Amino acid sequence: MKPPDPEISEEELRYIVNHVVLPPELPQKDDSSNENDDVLLRFVHTAAVSFASQLPSNASRTWEPIITMLSQWMEISQHGTINEIILDQALEGMRAGGMSGDPIHNWP
């Protein structure tokens, strides 16, 4: 299995496939690690950015809060360690109604 992104190793790609594509009971052993979590987060962020860039602008805006959240989590969690300073900054930067573009909360 050849990784689509040259920065993702074959082992990291296998982890992503096992945790995104395959049923929850596979694989049969715990293969989680801080490095694998980082790779999975980067992969999901890259996929979300790529997907949103293909949408019309009105639909793309729906993805902005998701991409922002993923970006912030990548800054906060560095190699499995929570950066408390960046976490505090992110919490201070939160605002009421910050997800107003969220279609779930705006459901008729």
ZINOR-V331358 format. One record per residue. N is the residue number from 1. RES is the residue in three letters. SS is DSSP state (2 for helix, 1 for strand, 0 for the rest). D_CENTER is the distance of its C-alpha to the mean C-alpha in Angstrom with 2 decimals. Layout:
# ZINOR-V331358
n->N res->RES ss->SS d_center->D_CENTER
n->N res->RES ss->SS d_center->D_CENTER
This chain:
# ZINOR-V331358
n->1 res->MET ss->0 d_center->22.38
n->2 res->LYS ss->0 d_center->21.63
n->3 res->PRO ss->0 d_center->18.12
n->4 res->PRO ss->0 d_center->17.38
n->5 res->ASP ss->0 d_center->15.98
n->6 res->PRO ss->0 d_center->18.71
n->7 res->GLU ss->0 d_center->16.47
n->8 res->ILE ss->0 d_center->15.16
n->9 res->SER ss->0 d_center->18.07
n->10 res->GLU ss->2 d_center->19.47
n->11 res->GLU ss->2 d_center->18.79
n->12 res->GLU ss->2 d_center->15.06
n->13 res->LEU ss->2 d_center->15.02
n->14 res->ARG ss->2 d_center->17.09
n->15 res->TYR ss->2 d_center->14.69
n->16 res->ILE ss->2 d_center->11.85
n->17 res->VAL ss->2 d_center->14.63
n->18 res->ASN ss->2 d_center->15.97
n->19 res->HIS ss->2 d_center->12.96
n->20 res->VAL ss->2 d_center->11.69
n->21 res->VAL ss->0 d_center->15.12
n->22 res->LEU ss->0 d_center->17.86
n->23 res->PRO ss->0 d_center->19.29
n->24 res->PRO ss->0 d_center->18.37
n->25 res->GLU ss->0 d_center->21.64
n->26 res->LEU ss->0 d_center->20.93
n->27 res->PRO ss->0 d_center->21.05
n->28 res->GLN ss->0 d_center->23.93
n->29 res->LYS ss->0 d_center->23.09
n->30 res->ASP ss->0 d_center->20.52
n->31 res->ASP ss->0 d_center->18.61
n->32 res->SER ss->0 d_center->15.92
n->33 res->SER ss->0 d_center->15.90
n->34 res->ASN ss->2 d_center->14.20
n->35 res->GLU ss->2 d_center->13.99
n->36 res->ASN ss->2 d_center->12.50
n->37 res->ASP ss->2 d_center->9.74
n->38 res->ASP ss->2 d_center->9.14
n->39 res->VAL ss->2 d_center->9.44
n->40 res->LEU ss->2 d_center->7.14
n->41 res->LEU ss->2 d_center->4.15
n->42 res->ARG ss->2 d_center->6.07
n->43 res->PHE ss->2 d_center->6.85
n->44 res->VAL ss->2 d_center->4.17
n->45 res->HIS ss->2 d_center->4.23
n->46 res->THR ss->2 d_center->7.82
n->47 res->ALA ss->2 d_center->8.40
n->48 res->ALA ss->2 d_center->7.62
n->49 res->VAL ss->2 d_center->9.82
n->50 res->SER ss->2 d_center->12.24
n->51 res->PHE ss->2 d_center->12.62
n->52 res->ALA ss->2 d_center->13.26
n->53 res->SER ss->2 d_center->15.68
n->54 res->GLN ss->0 d_center->17.70
n->55 res->LEU ss->0 d_center->18.36
n->56 res->PRO ss->0 d_center->21.33
n->57 res->SER ss->2 d_center->20.81
n->58 res->ASN ss->2 d_center->21.35
n->59 res->ALA ss->2 d_center->18.69
n->60 res->SER ss->2 d_center->16.26
n->61 res->ARG ss->2 d_center->16.71
n->62 res->THR ss->2 d_center->15.27
n->63 res->TRP ss->2 d_center->11.78
n->64 res->GLU ss->2 d_center->12.34
n->65 res->PRO ss->2 d_center->11.52
n->66 res->ILE ss->2 d_center->8.08
n->67 res->ILE ss->2 d_center->7.46
n->68 res->THR ss->2 d_center->9.48
n->69 res->MET ss->2 d_center->7.81
n->70 res->LEU ss->2 d_center->4.49
n->71 res->SER ss->2 d_center->7.46
n->72 res->GLN ss->2 d_center->9.52
n->73 res->TRP ss->2 d_center->7.76
n->74 res->MET ss->2 d_center->7.87
n->75 res->GLU ss->2 d_center->11.43
n->76 res->ILE ss->2 d_center->12.31
n->77 res->SER ss->1 d_center->11.48
n->78 res->GLN ss->1 d_center->13.36
n->79 res->HIS ss->0 d_center->14.37
n->80 res->GLY ss->0 d_center->14.16
n->81 res->THR ss->1 d_center->16.22
n->82 res->ILE ss->1 d_center->15.62
n->83 res->ASN ss->0 d_center->17.13
n->84 res->GLU ss->2 d_center->19.34
n->85 res->ILE ss->2 d_center->20.46
n->86 res->ILE ss->2 d_center->17.11
n->87 res->LEU ss->2 d_center->16.27
n->88 res->ASP ss->2 d_center->19.72
n->89 res->GLN ss->2 d_center->19.23
n->90 res->ALA ss->2 d_center->16.06
n->91 res->LEU ss->2 d_center->18.05
n->92 res->GLU ss->2 d_center->21.08
n->93 res->GLY ss->0 d_center->19.36
n->94 res->MET ss->0 d_center->18.39
n->95 res->ARG ss->0 d_center->20.87
n->96 res->ALA ss->0 d_center->22.34
n->97 res->GLY ss->0 d_center->21.33
n->98 res->GLY ss->0 d_center->18.32
n->99 res->MET ss->0 d_center->16.66
n->100 res->SER ss->0 d_center->19.93
n->101 res->GLY ss->0 d_center->18.46
n->102 res->ASP ss->0 d_center->16.73
n->103 res->PRO ss->0 d_center->18.83
n->104 res->ILE ss->0 d_center->18.76
n->105 res->HIS ss->0 d_center->20.51
n->106 res->ASN ss->0 d_center->22.77
n->107 res->TRP ss->0 d_center->23.91
n->108 res->PRO ss->0 d_center->27.69
